[in-house]
Amino acid sequence: MEAIEQPGSQETVVQAKVFPSITLALLVLSVACTWLWKAFPGEVSRWLYATDFEFWHGEKLWSLFTSLFLHVDFLHLAFNCYWVWRLGRVLEQEVSRPQYAALILVTTLFGSLAEFAVSAQTGAGMSGMLYGLFGYMLVERGRRPVFRRVLDSNTIALLLGWLVLCFWLTHRRSMPVANFAHVGGLVAGMLCGFAASGRKFRKVALAGLCGMLLGCVAPLFWAPWHDNWHYVQALDALKMHIKRSFQGPGFSGVLSPAPAAARMDGPGGGGSQNPAEGL
């Protein structure tokens, strides 16, 4: 049991502690999946991670969520696990389990979609979700004293500073970071906080989430700013031409599709099986 002081009064409310089972499950699954990914990279990627080619063909859409459990190295894993445990277990005690699970799913989805829109990769790791939890608690800390104790001014400065530093490190090519997964998760988490707070702009927050969803989902179907998207369109047109040639009269040859080696991977084209790091 835990005594919590209510703001503006001398009363305390005795609140039963909730075992942070969802938060603990996130950590255990991340450790297990990352270890398996390092041991069996091809098999694990086949199930938990998708390339831009697969997304643009409507395949493995679940990896928008499952890439959450994959981390690039031990430091990446340890850093994310520390902050998810520090923030997540507090949040899991303050909101209902369904609300907490929904927040995890929403922030993970928006983090993956935002990163895919910019880099044609979802990135890897819990950082998009982590910044979503941070954003939610940042908005709600005004009416939840326990959030203020966890998110003091130093912690807020540290997490926001790391967000900015990661952009600089990526720009300098010192460390590839899924920066827009951080931003997408943070914005989604803050909007969820405003939507849950019952404030007068709750409808605006919900409208913002809907608009953000539409904007982030669109690149799964139409992304002409990515070179690989044009390659996918050309390859699909070539396959359709071959199929129609087989079916039509007077066919005298087969057009060979472009070799797989022609595909453009890397920062400009995406599609790499080595996703950018998260937090």
N, C-alpha and C positions, 0 to 999 in steps of 0.2 A: 504494500500500500504506500501511497505517496501523498503528502499534503501539499496542495497547490494554493497559493494565495491569489485571491481574485482581485483584479485591478480596481482601485477606488474604494476598497472596503477592507475591514479587518477580518473578514470571514475567510475561512479556508475550506476547501473541498477535498475530501479524502477520495483519491482515485486509485483504483486497482491497477497495478502494473501489468502490462500485457507483454508476454514473451514475444520478442521481435522475430517471429518465425519466417515471415516473408523476407525481411532484410537478411537474415541468416541464410535462407535458401538462395538468395541472389549471390552471396559471397561463395557459398559452396559450389554452386553451378558454375560460377565464373572460374574458380580454381580448377575444377574438374575439366571443364571444356577447354580452357587454355592449355592445360597439360596434355589433353588428348590431341589438341590442334598441333602442338609441337611434336608429338610422337607420331601422329598420323595426319599430316597436313592435308593430303588430298581427300581422304575420306571425310574428315570433319568439315572441310570447306564445301564439299559436295552437299552436305545437309544443312549447315548453319550459315553459310556465306554465299552471296550471289554476285555475279559480275554485272556490268551494265548491259551486256548482251542479253543476259537472262531476264533482267528486269524489263527491258524493252520488248521482250517476247512474252511478258506476263508470267514468267516462271519464278518459282521460289520466293514469292512475295513474303512468306513468313520470315525470311532472313532480315527483313526490316526490323524485326524484334530480336531474333536469335543472335545477330552480330553483337548484341549487348554482352554476351558471355565470352567473347574472344578478345584476348589481350596480346599485344605485340611482344612484350617481354615481362620479366618478373617485376621490374620497377614500375612499369605501367599498371600491372595487376595490383601490386601492393598499395600504390598511391590511391587508386580508385577504391579498393576495398576499405582502406582506412576512412576515407571521407563518406562513403556510402554507409558504413557502420556508424560513424559519428552523427550523421544527419538522419539517416533512415530509421534507426531504432527509436529516436525521439519522435519523429513524425508518425511512426507506426503506433506509438502510444497515444498520440493526440487525436488522430482521426480514425474512422472506422476502417476495418480491414478492406471492405469493398472500395472505399474511397482511395485508400493507399494503393491498392492494386491497380485501380483505374488511372491514378496519377502516374504510376510507373509505366503503364502501357502507353498512355498519351504522350508523355515526355520522351519516351524511347522512340515512338513513331515519328514525332516531329523532328527529333534530332537526326534520325536516319534520313528522313525525306529532305530536310534542309541541306544536309551534307551532299546527298545525291544530286540535288538540283544544281549545286555549285561545282562539284568535283566528279560527278558520275560514279561515286563510291559511297557506301553508307558509313565508312569508317569502321572501327572496331573498339569495343570497350563500353564501360558503363558511364562514360563522362557526359554524354548527352542527357541521360536520365539523371545523373548526379546534379548537373546544373539545373535541371528541371525541379528537383527537390529543393535545391538552394533558392530558386526563384519563387517557389510556392511559399517557403518559410520566410523569405524576405518580405513578401507582401503581408503575410499573416502575423508577423512578429509584433505588430502594433497591438493586437488583441489577444495574443497568446504569450504570456510571460516566459514560458519554458523555451520558446523559440528565441527570445531575446538573450537568454542565458547561453544558448548554443551558438547563435549567430551574434557575437559581440562585434564591436567595430573592427577589431583586428582580423577576425575571421572573414568578415565581409570584404575588407580591403585585400586580404590574401587571395581569396577566390576571384574577385574581380581583377586584381592585378595579374593573376595567372592567366586569366582569359585574354587579357591584352598581350601579355608576354608571349603566349603561344602564337598569336598572329605574327609577332616580330620574328620568332624563331622559324616559323614556316617561311616567311618572306626571305629570311637570310639563308634558307635551305639547311639550317642546322638540325632541324627535327621536323619530320612531317606530322602534322597534327590535324585532326578533323575539327577545325575551328568552327565551322558552321553547324556541326552537331552540337557544340557547346552553346552557340547562340540560339539555335532552334529550340533546344531543350529549355534554356533559360527563359526565353520569351513565352513558350508554351506553359511552363510552370508558373510564371507570374500571372498569365491570363487565367489559369485555373485557380490561382489564389484569389484574384479579384472576383471570379465567378462564384467562388464558394463563400466569399465574405459577406454576401448579402448587401453590399453597398449599392448606391443608386446607379452606378455604372456597370452593374452585373450584366445587363443585356449587351452593353458595348463589348464587354470581355468575351461573352459567348459569340457575338458576331465576329470579333477578332479571331477567335479560334476557328470558326467556320471559314473565314476568308483565308486564313493562313493554311488551312487544310487544302482548300482548292488550289492555292498557289503552289503548294509543295507537292501535291499529287500530280499536277500537270506534267512535270518532267518525266514521269514514268511512261508517258505516251507521246510527248512532243518536246524535244530538246535540241533544236537546231544550233544552239551555241556550242554543243559538244561535237567534236570531229567524229567520234565513234557512232554517234546517232546517224550521221549521214552515211557512214559505211554500212550500218545495219539496214538502212532504207535501200541502199543500192544492192546489197546482197539479197535482200528479200525480193526486190524487183527482178533480179537475175534468176532466182529460184522459180519465181512465178513464170518468167519467160520460158525457162526450160520445161516446166510442167505443161504449159500451153503448147509448146513445140512438139512434145511427145504426143499430145492429144490431137493436134491439127494434122491435115493432109500434107503429104509431100515432105515430111521431115527427113532430112538426110544427114544429120549430125547432132552432136550433143555439145552444148556449151559448158565448159568446166567452170565451176565457181572459183572465186579468188581463194588462194591458199590461206590457211589460218595464220601464217606468218605475216600476212599483209595487215593484220589488225594493228591498230595504233593503241598501245597501252601507255600508261604513264600519266603525269599530271594533267596533260591537255586532253587525253582521250579517256582516261579512267579504265575500268575493266581489269585492273590488276588483282591478282590473288594475294597481294601484300597490301592490305588496306592501311590507310593512315591511322596513326594512333589517336586515341581519344585524349582524356585528361592526362 
